[in-house]
Amino acid sequence: MTATVQTADGGYVIVSQDVISQDNTGFLVMKFKVSGQKQWERRLTSDVIDIGIDGIAQTRDGGFVLVGGCKYNYIDDCGFEPPSGAILIKLRPNGTVGWKKSFAVNGYGFARFSSVIATSDGGVIAIGQHPTDLLHLLNVRVNATGDVVWKKSFELPVDFFGSLVKVSSTATPDDGFIVAFNFYRPYGVGVMKITNSGKVVWKKRLLPGFNVQSVGVTKDGGAVLFSGAANKLKVVVLNANGTLSWNAGYSLKVQGTIRSVSRPVQTPDDGYVVTGSTSYGRKNSGFIAKIDSSRKVAFQRTFGNGLASGESIFTTPDGGFFLFGTTPRRSDGEGGIIEADILVLKMNSEGIVPGCDFFHSSGTATTASYGQFTIDGDKLSRSVALSIESFDFGLTSVASNHPVSTVCR
């Protein structure tokens, strides 16, 4: 699973490309009702390029915009020639394709959008990266028909040939957005707040970094950053002006190493909840952790016993949670997953499905040493000139129907 969004009607739309079936040349888009029942499903494939999707947002008309580009692990096959590049796909409310565009940036086909945020005019702001001799943060705002309104590029302290970075973003209450990314030389985390017109409000460096894996927004428009390393979950919260509010580390009772952490969601009691996955050998288990308003772990759970992963989590009006992930349907006999089902779970306020042995209490998490770090705003990035060219590409959308896991049902 690569992207999830909660819809205006209280349901959810997810995008998946991960071993849902052996026919994984395309990707699936699924709409779920607020009850968790699947409403519709579409398979999208392209006969021109190998599309990877990283983000999704619902637009004002009830449709959706998907963003991505060439898959990183196939980047050498994509080459520099258009139409490979950063991708936007507009879907109608029923999942059929409205329009699609691919952008080549500064003559390079390696550009990729990592996340997307809806705007009040029916368009979106897509955020990602593109290379020249260095890596650049790419921000492009398009209107409801996909035409470019503005484009911004910021040079990052990252050697393109050293590593591609994951760019995470989240919308703020004042109609702007916050972007977070890892960088190297020196090793650290960059955080920027940008308005919907593309103006940088503030930019900060966290040194040394902690390999940020997800970013959320606080009620006052600040940023909350999550990272996982070994069995430690690390959290940094910034105020709306970019100054440090608080930071903490937690040693979770999980098996293996934390591999991923979902976008944090603020709970009604001013805490945060995340899901994710841990890996050990060729096995993956999911975990859930809630941090309360006193900055302590209210609960943590593991699930799947080596056969599941958590991808995204949402709060529900009854105080519970809705979780999406994956669980294997068929393996190769050596721990590798050949086919998987989408995992859809409605949990109570304690992060479990009562009576379901899929979940396990992991004991009490302990506060861990976070380590010292500093925050500064100098020399994080500089704006650079940007040329962007749009190309069309073929895309087919057909109705499909893949299994959804019946775990805990």
N, C-alpha and C positions, 0 to 999 in steps of 0.2 A: 504494500500500500504506500502511495506516495503523497497524497493530499486529501484533506477532509475539510468540510465547511458545514456549519450549522445554518440552516435555511430560515427564511423569514416566517415560514409556517411551522417552525419548531422541529422540522425533520432534519435530515442530514444528506449530504452528497459526498461520496468518496470516489477517488481515482486510484486504480490499482494496476501495477505492472509486474508484481512480484509473484512468479510461479503459481499463478491462479490456475493455469493449465499449461500443457505442453505447447499449445499454440500461443506463444507469448510474443508474437511479432507486433501486436498492437497493444492497446490498453483498454481497460474497462472503466465505465462511469456508471455508478449505481446511486439511485435515489431511495432513501429510506424514510418512512413515515415516522412521526414522533413516537409511535409504539414500537419501532424497530422492525416493522414489516417492510420488505422490499417493495417499492412502488414501481420502478422501472429500471432497466439496465440497457446500456448501449456499448457496443464494441467499436472502437475507432481505430482504423489502420490507414497507413499511407503507403502508396506504391513508389514514392519518390525518395523519402528519407526515413531514417529510423528515429522516431520521435520519443523523447522522454519527457514526462510531465512531473513538475516539482511543486506546483502551487495551484490553488483554486480560490476564486472569490465569487460571491453572488452579486449580480448587478441590479440596478434599480428596477429593471423591467422583469425581474424574476428569473432571468437566465443566468449563465455562469461564464466566466472567462478562465480558461486553463492556460498556464504558462510553463515553459521548459525550454528544451532545445535538443541537441544531439546528446545521447547518453555519454557520460564521461568514459565508460569503459569501451566505447566504440569511437572515441574521438578521433583516432587516427584514420578510421574508415570514412568519417564524414568529410575530411579534407577542408579546404578553404573555399570551395566553389559554392555559390548559392544554388538551391534555396536553403542549405544548411545554415544554422544560426539560432538566434533567440526566437522562440515560438510563442504566438498568442493564438488561442482558439476560442471563438465565441460560440457557446451553445444556447439554444433556446430553452425555455423552461421544461420542455419534454426531452431534452438531451440531444436533439438533432442539431446539426451544424448550421450556425448563422453566417459566420465568416471566419477566415483564418489568415494569419500573416507570419512570415519569417523575416527577421531582420539580420542583415549582414552589417557589422559595425566596423568602420574604419578599414574596410576591405577584408576583414577576417570573418570566417564562418564559425569560429569557436565560441561566439557569444552565447550566453545562456541566461534565461530568467530563472530565479530561484523561488520567488514569492510574488504575490500580487495582492493589491488592496483596492477595493471599490471606491469610487468617488461619487460625489453627490449629483454630478451631471450625467450619470449613467455609464461613464467610462471606467477606466482603471489606471492605476499606477503599477507598472511592472518593475521589479527590482532584481538585479542579477550582476553579472560580471562579463567583462570582455578583455582580451589581451591585446597589447602591442608588444613593446619590449618589457613592459611591466603589466601587472594586472590592474584593472580599473573597475570601480563600482559603477554599474549601469542603472540609470533610472529613466524610464520612458513613460510619459502619460499619454494615453490615447482616449479619444472620445467614444461615444456609444457605437460608432460605425468602424472603429479601429484606426482612424486617422490620427497621426501624431500631433499632440498639442504642444508638448515641449519634451526636450531630452537633455539629460545631464550626465556627465561622466566625471568621476573623481579618481585620481591616481592613488593607488594603495601601496603601502610599503610591503609588497609581496612580489617576489621574483616569479613570473609566470611559469618558467620552466622548472621551478622548484616544487610548486604545489598549487593545485586549484583549491579555492576555499569555499566553504559553505556560507552563503549569505542568508540570514534570517531577518524577517521584518514583521512588524505589527502596527496596526493603525492606532492612533491616539485620539482622545476625546475631542481635540480641537481640529480634527480633519487633516492632521499631518500623519507622519509615520516615523517609526524608529527602526534603524537598521543596525544589526550587529554582525561581526565577522571576525575570524581569526586572522592574524598576520604573523610574519616571521621577520627576523633580523631587525630589531629584537623580537623575541617571541611575546605576543600579547594579544589583546582583544580590542577591537575598535568598535565604538558605538557612536551613532550619529542620529540627531533628530532633524528631520527635514519637513518643510511645509508642503502642502499640496501644489504649490507653485514652483517647487524645486529649490527653495532657499534653505540653506543650512542654518538651523537655529543654534545648535551647539554640536561639538564633536569632542570625544574623549578617548584617551588610551588607558587601558588597564594593564599595568606592567607589574610583575610578569603575568602572562596570560594564563587562562585555565581551560582553553579549548571549548569555547561557548558552543552549545549544541542547540539551544532554543532561546527565544526571547518572547516575553509577554509584556503587557502594559499594566501599570497600576491605575487606580481610580483617579489619581490626580495627574495622569499623563506621563508618569515616569516609566522607567524600564525595569523589568525583572529578568535576569539572565540565569540560565541553568546550565550546569555541566556535570558530566559523570566521568569518573576515572577510578579504576579498580572497583571497590565497593562504596566509594564516597560520592555523595551528591553535594554539589557546591552551588551556592546561591549568592548573587549580588543584586541588590536593589538600588537603583539610582532615582533621585528626586526628579521632578519635572524639569529642573534647570540643569540636570546632568551631574549634580553633586552626589556623593555617596550618602545613602540613607542607612543601609546596614548590609552586612554580609555574614554568611555562616556556612559551615560544613557539617555534613551528617554521614555517619558510618551506617549504611543500611545492612540488614541481615539478608543478603542475597548470595546466591551461588554464582561464582564466576565474576566477570568484569562487566560493568555497565557499558553497554554498547550504544544505546540511544536514549534520548530524553525528549519527550513530546513538548509541544508548546505549552507553557504553564497557563492554567485557567484560574482566575481569582474566584474564590468561593464566597457565598453570601456573608460568612463570618469573617471576611477579610483575610482569609488564608489563601493558600495556593495548592493546587493538586496537579500532579503530572503522572504520566505512565511512560513506559519504555521497555527495554529488553536488556537482558544480560546474556552473555555467551560464555560457554565453557565447552571446549572441544568443538564438536559440530552441532551442539545443542543450543537452543535459545529458550529462555523463560521470560515471561512478562513480569512486570512489577508495577505497583501503584503506591504512591506516597503522597500524603497530605501534610502540609506544614501549616500550623494554625497561626492565629494572629499574635501569639506570644513567641513565635519563631521556633517552636518545638514541633517534632514530628507527631501529629495526632494519631496517625496509623500508617502502617506499611503492609502491603500484601504481595505475595508472589503468586503466579498462576501459570498453569500449563505444564509444570514439571518437566521442563526441557523441550516442550513441544508447542510453544506459542510465543508471540511477541505482542506488546502493546504499542499502538501507533498514535492514537489520539484519544482525548478524553474531554467530556463536556459535563457541566453541571445540569441538573434537572430541577423543575420547579418544586418537587417534593423533597428536595435536599439530598437526593442521591446523585448518581453519576451514570453517564452513558459512555461506554468504551468501545473502540474499534481496534482490531488487530488482525492477526492471521494465525492459523493453526494448520499443521500438515494434514493432508488427506492421504498422500502416498509418498513414500520415500524410496531411495535407491538401495536400502538395506545397509548402508554404511553411514547413516546420519544425514545424508544430503536430501533435500526436499525436492521432489519432482512436481507435485501438485499440492495446492493449499486451498483452504476455504477462508472466506472472510469471517472474522470473529466479531460478533455483535452481542454486547452484554449490557443489560440494565442492572445496575448495582444499587444497593441501599446506601445510606449515609455513612456506613462503616466500611465501604469499599468492597463488599462481598455480595454474592447472590446466595441468600439463605438456603441451606440444604444442598448446595452444590459443592462437591469435593474437588472442583477444578481450582479453587482458591485455597491458599494456605496463609495462616498468620505467621509472620516472620520474627515475632518478638519485638522488643523495644529497640528502636534506633538510638544511637548515641551521638552526641555532638562531637565533632572531630575538629582538630586544628585546621584552620583554613590556610594559614600562612600569610605573610605580609605582602601587600601590593600597594602601588601608588596609582593615582589618577591624574592625568594631565591632558591638555587639549591642544598641544602644539604639534605641528608637523604630522598630523594624522593623515591628511589628504590635501590635495589641491585640485581645483576644477581644471579640466582640460577640454580642448576643442573636440567635437564629436561629429562625425558624419555617419548617417544611417540610411540604408537603402532597403526598401521593402520588396519581398518576392512572394509570389503565390506558390502553393504546392497542393498536390492532390491529397484528398482525405475522404475516406469512406466511413459512414456511420450506419450500423445495422443493429437491430434489436437482438439481444442475446439473453441467456439465462444461466448463470453459474451458481453453484451451491453456496449457501450460507451455513456456517457451522451451527449445529443444534446443541452445542455444549450448554449445559445449565438450563435446558428447556424440557 
